[in-house]
């Protein structure tokens, strides 16, 4: 007697990746939304600095900027190497907020960068 033989028929099937019908639609929608977002942000990101006015006369440089509730005036005195920060409230009051000696400010920044206090 002959021993029973196992015969297995194998068919070589290759699977092709099937593309879901909604995938192309979602990709197109995502690209469209990205383009719309880019167009909306372009105006916000492409704006110049909003310094109201910068002027220089002699050894003084003045710049105004808009604060939260008042205007801010920066005054740079090149002769004394100082920068002063003023608050202009209600268009009629000028108040000194801070005065900084620039050489001291740069020396302190240099010391912090190098690990000193």
Residue pairs with C-beta under 8 A, 6 or more apart in sequence:
50 65
50 66
51 63
51 64
51 65
52 63
52 64
52 65
52 66
52 71
53 62
53 63
53 64
54 61
54 62
54 63
55 61
55 62
55 63
56 62
59 77
59 78
59 79
60 75
60 76
60 77
60 78
61 75
61 76
61 78
62 73
62 74
62 75
62 76
63 73
63 74
63 76
64 71
64 72
64 73
64 74
64 88
65 71
65 72
65 74
66 72
67 87
69 89
70 87
70 88
70 89
70 90
71 87
71 88
71 91
72 85
72 86
72 87
72 88
73 85
73 86
73 87
73 88
73 94
74 83
74 84
74 85
74 86
75 83
75 84
75 85
75 86
76 82
76 83
77 83
77 84
81 101
81 102
81 103
82 99
82 100
82 101
82 102
83 99
83 100
83 102
84 96
84 98
84 99
84 100
85 96
85 97
85 98
85 99
85 100
86 94
86 95
86 96
86 97
87 94
87 95
87 97
88 94
89 95
111 117
